[in-house]
């Protein structure tokens, strides 16, 4: 490792929601029985550089690896501390975790998607308030998370959009699911304004109250907080502001999310009084399948990717790209952009798929 991010810790709540199992909602795994392993694999890649216990390697059919690979590559160049929080994992992981007693989320079209949202927030708040760090970044990994983010934003009466893993965002499909979810909870858009935990309980996922609780506890104890992610973190920022927490807050994301969202992202950050940090990793400088797929609009963000990239000092991004190629090799991804080569990689990683909610088809 060539350097160290001064006094910075990445906190990574990881969890699952049955919302990801809705047909066409999540790209986090080729089959439901494998999808639930994705967050566990993500945290192993972040901690060890490759899956250890998890039976899946999150890679899209086109050869795009989970953003965990990018965050890991940054960590190999600019060292920083990581704490993984079990925020409702379905499958165990070899990575060390902080267990806050979270449970996996249900389908948001059920009457209650996160029945213990209030308790999860309180436990996370206590954890965040006790952190010794001066500065923290909070990321996330949860398949289906942009759909649950849209659900929470809609329940709060906020118009911010959400990202997608593909160049063409199937936002109407997500809106239909959210509308069904609101109806199942006997809610109309905006009914939960000022009551963010009610919104999460009805149409959210278990990672949201954990991220929001950690952020709230840390902020109110004087810790500097950056939400490391894309439009899912916009939903968390909205929840914090609706809870009356007005402390300074930043969102750090990638140029891939920013380019897709256009003016919607800075407008949302302005509305929720958040500083916006956007980092371009310069993937278009390399002829490598992983970086080419990001440039084509896949994945975009997740597992703290945007926040990690923001820690890279000037002149060191080329080293990050070098390390990403090395991580991809460990994950069984051949850098060749030839379609036939990509297909063979995907076959070796049977059942793989990109992870986290900003990676939805």
LINBEL-V405169 format. One line per field, one symbol per residue. ss: DSSP state (2 for helix, 1 for strand, 0 for the rest). phi: phi as a letter, one per 40 degrees, with the letter a starting at -180 (. if undefined). psi: psi as a letter, one per 40 degrees, with the letter a starting at -180 (. if undefined). A space follows every 10 residues. Layout:
ss=???
phi=???
psi=???
//
This chain:
ss=0011111111 1111001222 2000000000 0222200222 2222222200 0000000010 0000102222 2222222111 1111110000 0000001110 0000100000 0000002222 2222222220 0000111111 1000222222 2222220000 0000000000 2222222222 2222000000 0000022222 2220022222 2222222222 0001111100 2222222222 2200000011 1111222222 2022222222 2001111110 0022200022 2222200000 0000222222 0000002222 2222222222 0000000022 2222222200 0000000000 0
phi=.cabccfbbc cbcbabacdc ccdgcbccic adccdccdcc cdcccccbga cbcccbbcbc dcgccdddcc ccccccbbca cbbcbcbhcc bcbcccbccb gcbdcccccc cbcbdbdccc cccccccccc ccccbbbbba aadgcccccc dcdcccgccd cbcacbdbcc cccccccccc cccccfbbdg cbdgbccccc dcbbbccccc cccccccccc cgccbbccib cccccccccc cccgcbcdab bbbccccccc cgcccccccc ccfbcbbbbc cgcccbbbdc cccccchcgg ahfgdccccc cccdgbcccc cccccccccc cgbccdccdc ccccccccbd gcacbgccbb c
psi=ieihhhfhhh hghhaihede ehhedifeie ideddeeddd dddddddeei iddheihghi deehiieddd dddddedghi ihhhhhffhd iiieihihhe fiiiiiheei dhdgdfdddd ddddddddde heidhiihai hhhedddddd dddddefiei iiaieidhhf dddddddddd ddddefiihe dehegddddd ddfaiedddd ddddddddde eehhhhhgab dddddddddd ddeeheiiii hhaidddddd dbeddddddd defhihhhhh efdeeighdd dddddeeicd iifeddddde ehiheedddd dddddddddd efhhehehdd ddddddddfh eiiiiidefi .
//
